[in-house]
Amino acid sequence: MTDPLHTDLLALAQEAARRAGELLRDGRPADLGVAATKSSPIDVVTEMDIAAEKLITGFLAERRPDDGFLGEEGAATEGSSGIRWVIDPLDGTVNYLYGLPTWAVSIAAEQDGETVVGVVAAPLRGETYSAVRGRGARATGARDGERELRCRPAPPLDQALISTGFNYVTEVRARQADIVQRLIPRLRDIRRSGSAAVDLCDVAAGRLDGYYERGLHPWDLAAGDLIAREAGALTGGRPGERPSRELTVAGAPGVFEPLQRLLEDFGAWHD
């Protein structure tokens, strides 16, 4: 049964992501620079990250003033409605800073702690991915049009294309590089896009067989995780656990399981 509330939340998330995506795409200053750093000098925030989050939270708060917010750039309110918006206004900030196209706006709505709506807009791809819990995942885009998303049929792991990402703390990056070195001989190849949200949507769209990363925050994965699951992918963390900062894994059934086992054996969850 279709929940009218979830339909309304989806429409709001899509519109907020569209507006923020247009701001980021069309308003990027030629002299864009770093406004602040976070976990390390290479973990950057730009003025556009901050502006996009203000746009999204302002738009949503005007229409749903009782909702809570959790945003990468500081939005944090409890709310009283049972709905919380989890927002990454610019996932792939370093790509954006350098003028690379792989970045996205990610917005998820949680109801009583469970993600029920996810939207990821990738303006320079001309695509938006969305999902409602129990209703599947869809994408719209100039290249492939509007379509239902389904993950790829699983190949053997040694023929799987897997994406990952790296932490901004030097010691953690070195450990992650060691894991990649051990994984590569067992896979078709590894990709590194620079946006967790886009990677999860690429699993959903059948452009990747799997994805893993350590160190993600809720705003990095909330929308993309739902989109991947609604497209038929499996997601999790360490065996028996949900995706978390410790480890996030996604993949087509048949790829997810052996990839997760390898990552556990290699200690990918450990710094």
Salt bridges, closest charged atoms under 4 A:
ASP3 OD2 - HIS6 NE2 3.64
GLU15 OE2 - ARG18 NH2 2.60
GLU15 OE2 - ARG19 NE 2.78
GLU22 OE2 - ARG18 NH1 2.81
ASP26 OD1 - ARG25 NE 2.76
GLU62 OE1 - ARG63 NH1 3.69
ASP67 OD2 - ARG64 NE 2.44
GLU72 OE2 - LYS38 NZ 2.52
GLU73 OE2 - LYS38 NZ 3.96
GLU110 OE1 - ARG84 NE 3.09
GLU114 OE2 - ARG242 NH1 3.49
GLU127 OE1 - ARG125 NH1 3.93
GLU127 OE2 - ARG147 NH2 3.01
GLU127 OE2 - ARG207 NH2 2.88
ASP144 OD2 - ARG143 NE 3.40
ASP144 OD2 - ARG147 NH2 3.90
ASP144 OD2 - ARG207 NH2 3.28
GLU146 OE2 - ARG138 NE 3.58
ASP178 OD2 - ARG175 NH1 3.29
ASP189 OD2 - ARG191 NH1 2.95
ASP202 OD1 - ARG125 NH1 2.78
ASP202 OD1 - ARG207 NH1 3.61
ASP209 OD1 - ARG152 NE 3.21
ASP220 OD2 - HIS217 ND1 3.42
ASP225 OD2 - ARG229 NE 2.92
GLU264 OE2 - ARG238 NH2 2.63
ASP271 OD1 - ARG214 NE 2.63
